[in-house]
Amino acid sequence: MHRFAAGPALARLEWILDGLDGKPGWGADASDVLGTEFSAFVTPQRYLEVTRGRAAHYAPVVVVGLDVGETTAQARIRRHDGTVDVVTCVVEAEPPHRIASTWVVGLVPTDLTPRLPDDFADYDLNSAAGARLVVFSGVPGSGKSTLAEATGAELGIPVFATDWLLGALTPFGGRHFGTLEMAEEVLTTLALRQLVAGQSVILDHPTERVATRERWHSLARRAGAEFRAVVCHCSDPHVHRARLEGRSRGIPGWHDPGDWHDVRQRQESFPSWSGEALSVDTVQPQERSLAAVVRHISA
């Protein structure tokens, strides 16, 4: 197991990880490492038995994430089945910084209610008759966000946009997560919440994955809401590139100029929508595009 820079909380965490790693002779110093209050709750002998038993799921320990503070340290470690657990160690503030508490839980706790399904056909959902779930789709720089915001203002429908959601997660390391998948899950939850309240919703997302399109369609269908898709594209590559590289949206925690090479690649592999979607060339005046979109949504 890799060793990290020293610190009282981290040093004690590494001691725990040695146990989960099945290190020979581990635990002989448990009475010196475990704090008095912790030992009164769980005897050192019992703690050693439990930790050694858990080693069967982890050894050799693979650390996939680490967070360290003055008195608390956490490690995310991978089980043999590929799932990830979080090991937390809290130490006493005063030397010798013995372990005050420690626990292991799944990265996704098992006691939570089930996550949202991929298909809402059997999901228990109140009727949202009269409401609409509208998706604005297209690659970056295609004009979808501008048109989505204009449509939301025109029809009085809230707009939830991927870039704004992900920008809010940047201070927490969000740029290193599976960002599009995360955005799709958050957008699905927000759409569900709106429909449960009997209200319409606009989702501003590239929506390149066909499975996501089908998921959102199934959500609208199960809620008894109308589903509308608007696919934006820019037929003039010079205009498209200028928009992408020259935009200044000021979204907190997000970038402004885009990567033209990346967008071109995504355009080439962008799956076609079925006939239910309205295709809008955003080279035309926005007033014309907006009027077409409003007709499409209101039909």
C-alpha positions as CSV (number, residue, x, y, z in Angstrom):
1,M,0.0,0.0,0.0
2,H,1.3,3.5,-0.9
3,R,2.4,5.7,1.9
4,F,1.4,9.4,2.1
5,A,2.8,12.5,3.8
6,A,2.7,12.2,7.6
7,G,0.1,13.8,9.9
8,P,-1.6,12.5,13.0
9,A,-5.0,11.7,11.4
10,L,-3.4,10.3,8.3
11,A,-0.9,8.2,10.3
12,R,-3.8,6.6,12.3
13,L,-5.8,6.1,9.1
14,E,-2.8,4.3,7.5
15,W,-2.7,2.0,10.6
16,I,-6.3,1.1,10.0
17,L,-5.6,0.5,6.3
18,D,-2.7,-1.8,7.3
19,G,-5.3,-3.9,9.1
20,L,-7.6,-4.0,6.1
21,D,-4.5,-4.9,4.0
22,G,-3.9,-8.0,6.2
23,K,-0.5,-6.9,7.2
24,P,1.2,-9.7,9.3
25,G,1.5,-8.9,13.0
26,W,-0.9,-5.9,12.6
27,G,-2.7,-4.8,15.8
28,A,-0.2,-5.6,18.5
29,D,-0.1,-2.0,19.4
30,A,-3.9,-1.5,19.4
31,S,-4.1,-0.6,23.1
32,D,-1.8,2.4,22.4
33,V,-3.5,3.4,19.2
34,L,-7.2,3.2,20.2
35,G,-8.5,6.0,22.4
36,T,-10.1,5.2,25.8
37,E,-13.6,6.2,24.9
38,F,-13.5,4.2,21.7
39,S,-12.1,1.2,23.5
40,A,-14.9,1.4,26.0
41,F,-17.4,1.2,23.1
42,V,-15.5,-1.4,21.1
43,T,-12.8,-3.5,22.8
44,P,-9.5,-3.6,21.0
45,Q,-9.8,-7.3,20.6
46,R,-13.2,-7.0,19.0
47,Y,-12.0,-4.2,16.7
48,L,-9.0,-6.3,15.6
49,E,-11.3,-9.2,14.8
50,V,-13.6,-7.1,12.8
51,T,-10.8,-5.4,10.8
52,R,-9.0,-8.6,10.1
53,G,-12.3,-10.1,8.9
54,R,-12.9,-7.2,6.5
55,A,-9.4,-7.7,5.0
56,A,-10.9,-10.5,2.9
57,H,-12.9,-7.8,1.0
58,Y,-10.0,-5.4,0.5
59,A,-6.5,-6.9,0.6
60,P,-4.5,-5.8,-1.2
61,V,-5.9,-2.3,-0.3
62,V,-6.4,0.0,-3.3
63,V,-6.9,3.6,-2.3
64,V,-8.8,5.6,-4.9
65,G,-9.3,8.8,-3.0
66,L,-8.0,10.6,0.1
67,D,-9.2,13.6,2.2
68,V,-7.1,14.7,5.2
69,G,-7.7,17.3,7.9
70,E,-6.2,18.0,11.3
71,T,-8.1,15.5,13.2
72,T,-10.0,13.6,10.5
73,A,-8.8,11.5,7.5
74,Q,-10.9,9.6,5.0
75,A,-9.8,7.1,2.4
76,R,-11.9,5.7,-0.4
77,I,-10.9,2.1,-1.0
78,R,-12.0,-0.4,-3.7
79,R,-13.5,-3.8,-2.8
80,H,-12.8,-6.8,-4.8
81,D,-16.2,-6.6,-6.5
82,G,-15.3,-3.0,-7.7
83,T,-17.5,-1.1,-5.3
84,V,-16.0,1.6,-3.2
85,D,-16.1,2.1,0.6
86,V,-15.1,5.1,2.7
87,V,-12.9,4.6,5.7
88,T,-13.1,7.4,8.2
89,C,-10.7,8.0,11.1
90,V,-11.1,10.7,13.7
91,V,-8.2,11.2,16.2
92,E,-8.0,13.0,19.5
93,A,-6.8,16.6,19.2
94,E,-4.0,16.2,21.8
95,P,-1.0,14.0,21.5
96,P,-0.6,11.1,21.1
97,H,-3.6,11.5,18.8
98,R,-5.2,8.2,19.5
99,I,-8.2,7.1,17.4
100,A,-11.4,8.6,18.9
101,S,-13.7,7.0,16.3
102,T,-13.5,5.1,13.0
103,W,-16.0,3.5,10.7
104,V,-16.4,2.1,7.2
105,V,-19.4,2.7,5.0
106,G,-20.2,2.3,1.4
107,L,-19.6,5.3,-0.9
108,V,-23.3,4.8,-1.7
109,P,-25.0,3.9,1.6
110,T,-27.3,0.9,1.4
111,D,-30.0,2.4,3.6
112,L,-31.0,5.1,1.1
113,T,-34.1,4.9,-1.0
114,P,-33.6,3.5,-4.5
115,R,-32.2,5.8,-7.1
116,L,-34.4,6.8,-10.0
117,P,-34.9,4.1,-12.7
118,D,-33.7,4.1,-16.2
119,D,-37.3,3.5,-17.4
120,F,-40.2,5.1,-15.5
121,A,-42.9,2.8,-16.9
122,D,-43.6,1.3,-13.4
123,Y,-42.6,4.3,-11.3
124,D,-45.2,5.5,-8.8
125,L,-45.9,9.0,-10.1
126,N,-48.8,11.4,-9.8
127,S,-50.3,12.8,-13.0
128,A,-48.8,16.0,-14.4
129,A,-51.4,16.3,-17.2
130,G,-51.0,19.7,-18.9
131,A,-47.3,20.0,-18.0
132,R,-44.5,19.7,-20.5
133,L,-41.0,18.3,-20.3
134,V,-38.9,20.1,-22.9
135,V,-35.4,19.1,-23.9
136,F,-33.0,21.5,-25.7
137,S,-30.3,19.3,-27.3
138,G,-27.2,20.0,-29.4
139,V,-23.4,20.3,-29.2
140,P,-21.7,23.2,-27.4
141,G,-22.0,26.5,-29.3
142,S,-25.0,25.4,-31.2
143,G,-27.2,28.1,-29.6
144,K,-29.3,25.7,-27.5
145,S,-28.8,27.6,-24.2
146,T,-29.6,31.0,-25.7
147,L,-32.7,29.6,-27.3
148,A,-33.7,27.6,-24.2
149,E,-33.4,30.7,-21.9
150,A,-35.5,32.8,-24.4
151,T,-38.1,30.1,-24.5
152,G,-38.3,29.8,-20.8
153,A,-38.7,33.5,-20.4
154,E,-41.4,33.6,-23.1
155,L,-43.4,30.7,-21.7
156,G,-42.7,31.2,-18.0
157,I,-41.0,27.7,-17.6
158,P,-37.9,27.2,-15.5
159,V,-34.7,26.2,-17.3
160,F,-32.2,23.8,-15.8
161,A,-28.9,23.9,-17.6
162,T,-26.0,21.4,-17.4
163,D,-23.3,24.0,-17.3
164,W,-24.8,25.9,-14.4
165,L,-25.3,22.6,-12.4
166,L,-21.8,21.3,-13.0
167,G,-20.2,24.7,-12.3
168,A,-21.7,24.6,-8.8
169,L,-19.9,21.3,-8.2
170,T,-16.4,22.6,-9.3
171,P,-15.3,23.7,-5.8
172,F,-16.0,20.2,-4.6
173,G,-13.9,18.5,-7.4
174,G,-16.8,18.1,-9.7
175,R,-14.7,18.6,-12.8
176,H,-13.0,15.3,-12.0
177,F,-16.2,13.3,-11.8
178,G,-18.2,11.7,-14.7
179,T,-19.7,15.1,-15.4
180,L,-22.2,14.5,-18.1
181,E,-23.6,11.4,-16.3
182,M,-23.8,13.4,-13.1
183,A,-25.6,16.2,-14.9
184,E,-28.1,13.9,-16.4
185,E,-29.0,12.4,-13.0
186,V,-29.4,15.8,-11.5
187,L,-31.5,17.0,-14.4
188,T,-33.7,13.9,-14.2
189,T,-34.3,14.5,-10.5
190,L,-35.2,18.2,-11.1
191,A,-37.5,17.3,-14.0
192,L,-39.2,14.7,-11.8
193,R,-39.6,17.3,-9.0
194,Q,-41.2,19.8,-11.4
195,L,-43.6,17.2,-12.8
196,V,-44.6,15.9,-9.4
197,A,-45.6,19.5,-8.7
198,G,-47.6,19.6,-11.9
199,Q,-45.3,22.1,-13.5
200,S,-43.5,22.2,-16.8
201,V,-39.7,22.1,-17.1
202,I,-37.0,22.9,-19.7
203,L,-33.7,20.9,-19.7
204,D,-30.7,22.4,-21.4
205,H,-28.3,19.5,-22.1
206,P,-26.4,18.2,-25.1
207,T,-28.4,14.9,-24.7
208,E,-26.0,12.9,-26.9
209,R,-26.9,9.6,-25.2
210,V,-30.0,7.9,-26.7
211,A,-30.6,6.2,-23.4
212,T,-31.0,9.5,-21.7
213,R,-33.5,10.7,-24.4
214,E,-35.5,7.5,-23.8
215,R,-35.3,7.9,-20.1
216,W,-36.7,11.5,-20.1
217,H,-39.3,10.5,-22.6
218,S,-40.4,7.7,-20.3
219,L,-40.6,10.1,-17.4
220,A,-42.9,12.5,-19.3
221,R,-45.0,9.6,-20.5
222,R,-45.4,8.1,-17.0
223,A,-46.4,11.6,-15.6
224,G,-48.9,12.1,-18.4
225,A,-46.9,15.2,-19.5
226,E,-46.2,16.3,-23.0
227,F,-42.6,15.6,-24.2
228,R,-41.0,18.0,-26.6
229,A,-37.4,18.0,-28.0
230,V,-35.7,20.8,-29.7
231,V,-32.4,20.0,-31.5
232,C,-30.2,23.0,-32.2
233,H,-27.5,23.2,-34.8
234,C,-25.6,25.9,-36.6
235,S,-25.3,25.3,-40.4
236,D,-22.4,27.9,-40.7
237,P,-19.2,26.4,-39.2
238,H,-17.6,29.8,-39.1
239,V,-20.4,31.3,-37.1
240,H,-20.5,28.2,-34.9
241,R,-16.8,28.4,-34.1
242,A,-16.9,32.1,-33.4
243,R,-19.8,31.6,-31.0
244,L,-18.0,28.8,-29.2
245,E,-14.6,30.4,-28.9
246,G,-15.9,33.9,-28.2
247,R,-18.6,33.3,-25.7
248,S,-18.6,34.9,-22.3
249,R,-21.4,33.6,-20.2
250,G,-19.9,34.1,-16.7
251,I,-21.2,30.8,-15.3
252,P,-19.6,30.4,-11.9
253,G,-17.1,27.6,-11.8
254,W,-17.3,26.9,-15.6
255,H,-15.4,27.7,-18.7
256,D,-16.4,30.2,-21.4
257,P,-14.5,29.4,-24.6
258,G,-15.1,25.9,-25.9
259,D,-12.8,23.4,-27.7
260,W,-13.7,23.5,-31.4
261,H,-11.9,20.3,-32.2
262,D,-13.9,18.5,-29.5
263,V,-17.1,19.9,-30.8
264,R,-16.4,18.9,-34.3
265,Q,-15.8,15.3,-33.2
266,R,-19.0,15.3,-31.1
267,Q,-21.0,16.6,-34.1
268,E,-19.8,13.7,-36.3
269,S,-21.0,11.1,-33.8
270,F,-24.1,13.0,-32.6
271,P,-27.1,10.5,-32.9
272,S,-30.1,11.7,-34.9
273,W,-33.3,12.3,-33.0
274,S,-36.5,10.7,-34.1
275,G,-39.2,12.6,-35.9
276,E,-40.6,13.9,-32.6
277,A,-37.9,16.5,-32.4
278,L,-37.9,20.0,-33.9
279,S,-34.7,20.8,-35.7
280,V,-33.7,24.5,-35.5
281,D,-30.9,26.1,-37.4
282,T,-29.7,28.9,-35.1
283,V,-28.1,30.8,-38.0
284,Q,-31.5,32.3,-38.6
285,P,-32.7,35.3,-36.5
286,Q,-33.5,34.3,-32.9
287,E,-37.0,35.7,-33.2
288,R,-37.8,33.2,-36.0
289,S,-36.3,30.3,-34.1
290,L,-38.1,31.3,-30.9
291,A,-41.5,31.5,-32.7
292,A,-41.0,28.0,-34.2
293,V,-40.0,26.6,-30.8
294,V,-43.0,28.1,-29.0
295,R,-45.3,26.7,-31.7
296,H,-43.7,23.3,-31.3
297,I,-44.0,23.3,-27.5
298,S,-47.5,24.6,-27.5
299,A,-48.9,22.3,-30.2
